[in-house]
């Protein structure tokens, strides 16, 4: 009894099954029943590979649901593709406008660059001209500096010569001239003649500084100023025939009349007029 329990059972038996093809028929075969599900699965797979497997058909409701799912999936896919196309079209339009804007900016910048380059070239030309002018000015300045130095040397030599000029005893030097104040009183004509004997002439005053120097001698004395008759009347002139550059007339004087001669100086150091026949001291200049 126990040996029968532990004995290996015979799992082979004969079963009947049906296979639906063009027509229904029953077929009886002998199949093996295996100990494990793995052997059953392997045997089933082997059987399907040999026999082509059982032909099953899904119910119509399952097929209809699958078709709807596929249709819905296609619709969603089409919507996604349409949305992608729209987005791409918008992006293309935006990129096109941006590209157009960038192209316009590029043209503008290129124009500005060309103008800047032209201005740079013109500035370079102006700079070169300025450098050339500067070189010429520097040359002119060097030449003028050289001439200035030469003139300064000549002025120094002339100054030494002037300062070294000898004035006779009793004469006073002012600038480049020597002056002599007489102690005798004479008429204007006699005074001038006396100056000629001394190699000089009556003093001619041509500047304020010279006027102040002559005034230091003091008193009233003849100067080389006379009234000359002309077709238009009388006018004052110096003994060398030159016109007056500066005048220092006292108030109420200065109107030339026949026989008038210039006299210096009153208490204010101004000129007055007297008739040439009067006797006064005089100043000679040489």
C-alpha positions in Angstrom: 0.0 0.0 0.0 2.7 2.4 1.0 4.7 1.5 -2.0 1.8 2.4 -4.2 1.6 5.8 -2.5 5.2 6.7 -3.1 5.4 5.1 -6.5 5.7 7.5 -9.4 2.3 8.0 -10.9 1.7 7.6 -14.6 0.8 11.1 -15.7 0.3 10.0 -19.3 -3.3 9.7 -20.3 -5.5 10.1 -23.2 -7.7 13.2 -23.6 -9.9 14.5 -26.2 -10.0 18.1 -27.3 -11.5 20.0 -30.2 -9.9 22.3 -32.6 -12.0 24.7 -34.7 -11.0 25.0 -38.3 -13.1 25.0 -41.4 -15.2 22.3 -39.9 -15.6 20.9 -36.4 -14.3 17.4 -35.6 -13.1 15.6 -32.6 -9.7 14.1 -32.5 -8.3 11.8 -29.8 -4.6 12.0 -29.0 -2.3 10.8 -26.3 -0.7 13.6 -24.3 1.7 13.7 -21.4 0.9 15.3 -18.0 4.0 16.7 -16.4 5.0 17.1 -12.9 5.7 20.8 -12.9 4.2 23.9 -14.5 7.6 24.7 -16.1 7.5 21.4 -18.0 3.9 22.1 -18.9 4.8 25.6 -20.2 7.8 24.3 -22.1 5.7 21.5 -23.6 3.0 24.0 -24.5 5.5 26.3 -26.2 6.9 23.4 -28.1 3.4 22.3 -29.1 2.5 25.7 -30.3 5.7 25.9 -32.3 4.9 22.6 -34.0 1.2 23.0 -34.5 1.1 26.7 -35.0 -0.7 27.2 -31.7 -4.3 27.5 -31.0 -6.1 30.0 -33.2 -8.1 32.3 -31.0 -10.3 35.2 -32.0 -11.1 38.2 -29.9 -14.7 39.0 -29.3 -16.1 41.8 -31.5 -16.5 44.2 -28.5 -12.7 43.9 -27.8 -11.9 44.6 -31.5 -14.1 47.7 -31.5 -12.5 49.1 -28.3 -9.1 48.6 -29.8 -10.1 50.4 -33.0 -11.4 53.4 -30.9 -8.2 53.6 -28.9 -6.2 53.5 -32.1 -8.4 56.2 -33.6 -8.1 58.4 -30.5 -4.4 57.9 -30.5 -4.1 59.0 -34.1 -6.3 62.0 -33.5 -4.2 63.0 -30.5 -1.1 62.5 -32.6 -2.5 64.6 -35.4 -3.4 67.4 -32.9 0.1 67.3 -31.5 1.5 67.5 -35.0 -0.8 70.3 -35.9 0.2 72.2 -32.7 3.8 71.6 -33.5 3.4 72.9 -37.0 1.6 76.0 -35.7 4.3 76.6 -33.1 7.0 76.1 -35.7 5.2 78.5 -38.0 5.0 81.1 -35.3 8.6 80.6 -34.4 9.5 80.9 -38.1 7.6 84.1 -38.5 9.1 85.6 -35.3 12.6 84.5 -36.4 11.9 86.0 -39.9 10.9 89.3 -38.4 13.8 89.3 -36.0 16.1 88.4 -38.9 14.7 91.3 -40.9 15.2 93.7 -37.9 18.7 92.4 -37.4 19.4 92.9 -41.1 18.2 96.5 -40.9 20.3 97.1 -37.8 23.3 95.5 -39.6 22.8 97.8 -42.6 22.5 100.8 -40.3 25.6 99.8 -38.4 27.4 99.2 -41.6 26.5 102.6 -42.8 27.7 104.1 -39.5 30.9 102.1 -39.8 31.5 103.4 -43.3 30.9 107.0 -42.2 33.1 106.5 -39.2 35.8 105.0 -41.3 35.5 108.0 -43.7 35.7 110.5 -40.9 38.7 108.6 -39.5 40.4 108.9 -42.8 39.7 112.6 -43.0 40.9 113.1 -39.4 44.1 111.2 -40.3 44.6 113.6 -43.2 43.9 116.6 -41.0 46.3 115.2 -38.4 49.0 114.8 -41.1 48.4 118.3 -42.4 48.5 119.6 -38.8 51.8 117.8 -38.2 53.2 119.3 -41.5 52.0 122.8 -40.4 53.5 122.2 -37.0 56.8 121.2 -38.5 56.8 124.4 -40.6 55.8 126.5 -37.6 58.6 125.0 -35.6 61.1 125.8 -38.4 59.7 129.3 -38.5 60.0 129.6 -34.8 63.5 128.4 -34.8 64.4 130.9 -37.5 62.7 133.7 -35.6 64.4 132.7 -32.4 67.7 132.9 -34.2 66.9 136.3 -35.6 65.7 137.4 -32.1 69.0 136.4 -30.6 70.9 138.2 -33.3 68.8 141.4 -32.7 69.4 141.1 -29.0 73.1 141.0 -29.6 72.8 144.0 -31.9 70.7 145.9 -29.3 73.3 145.1 -26.6 76.1 146.4 -28.9 74.1 149.5 -29.7 73.3 150.1 -26.0 76.9 149.8 -25.1 77.7 152.3 -27.9 75.0 154.7 -26.7 76.0 154.5 -23.1 79.6 154.9 -24.0 78.8 158.1 -26.0 80.7 161.0 -24.6 79.0 164.3 -23.8 81.1 167.5 -23.6 81.7 169.1 -20.2 78.7 171.1 -19.1 76.3 168.9 -21.1 73.8 166.3 -19.7 73.0 163.1 -21.4 69.4 161.7 -21.8 68.8 158.7 -24.0 70.9 159.1 -27.1 71.2 162.9 -26.9 73.3 165.5 -25.0 71.7 168.7 -23.6 73.2 172.0 -22.7 71.4 174.7 -20.6 72.8 178.2 -21.3 73.3 180.8 -18.6 73.0 183.8 -21.0 69.7 185.3 -22.1 69.4 185.8 -25.9 66.7 186.2 -28.5 65.3 183.1 -30.1 67.4 183.5 -33.3 70.6 184.3 -31.3 69.9 181.3 -29.1 69.6 179.0 -32.1 72.8 180.4 -33.7 74.7 179.8 -30.4 73.5 176.1 -30.5 74.7 175.8 -34.1 78.2 176.9 -33.0 78.2 174.1 -30.5 77.2 171.5 -33.1 73.6 171.3 -31.9 70.2 173.0 -32.3 67.5 174.1 -30.0 65.9 171.2 -28.1 62.9 169.3 -29.8 60.7 167.5 -27.2 59.0 164.4 -28.6 58.0 162.4 -25.5 56.7 162.9 -22.0 59.9 161.5 -20.6 62.0 164.0 -22.5 59.6 166.8 -21.4 60.1 165.8 -17.7 63.9 165.7 -18.2 64.0 169.2 -19.8 61.7 170.6 -17.1 64.4 169.7 -14.5 66.6 172.5 -15.8 64.1 175.0 -14.4 63.2 178.6 -15.5 61.9 179.9 -18.8 64.0 179.0 -21.8 63.7 178.9 -25.6 63.0 175.5 -27.2 63.1 174.7 -30.9 59.4 175.4 -31.6 58.3 178.1 -34.0 55.1 179.4 -35.6 55.3 179.1 -39.4 53.1 181.1 -41.8 51.3 179.1 -44.4 48.6 179.9 -47.0 46.0 178.5 -44.5 47.4 180.5 -41.5 50.1 179.8 -38.9 51.0 176.4 -37.5 53.6 175.2 -35.0 56.5 173.1 -36.2 60.0 172.0 -34.9 63.2 173.6 -36.2 63.9 170.5 -38.4 60.5 171.0 -40.1 58.8 168.0 -38.4 55.3 168.2 -37.0 54.5 168.0 -33.3 53.8 164.4 -32.0 53.0 165.5 -28.5 52.2 168.9 -27.0 52.4 170.2 -23.5 50.8 173.7 -23.8 49.8 175.6 -20.7 46.1 176.7 -20.6 45.5 179.7 -22.8 48.5 179.1 -25.0 49.1 177.0 -28.1 47.5 179.3 -30.7 50.3 180.1 -33.2 50.7 183.7 -34.3 53.2 185.6 -36.4 56.6 185.8 -34.7 55.7 183.4 -31.9 58.2 181.0 -30.6 58.0 178.2 -28.1 59.1 178.7 -24.5 59.5 176.1 -21.6 58.5 175.9 -18.9 56.1 177.6 -16.6 55.6 176.7 -13.0 53.5 173.7 -14.0 56.1 172.5 -16.5 54.0 173.5 -19.5 54.8 175.3 -22.7 54.0 179.0 -23.4 54.5 181.3 -26.4 56.6 184.5 -26.6 57.8 186.8 -29.4 61.1 185.7 -30.9 62.7 189.1 -30.1 62.5 188.6 -26.3 65.6 187.5 -24.5 65.6 184.2 -22.6 68.0 181.4 -21.8 67.9 178.3 -24.0 68.6 174.6 -24.2 70.7 173.0 -27.0 70.4 169.3 -28.0 72.8 167.1 -30.0 
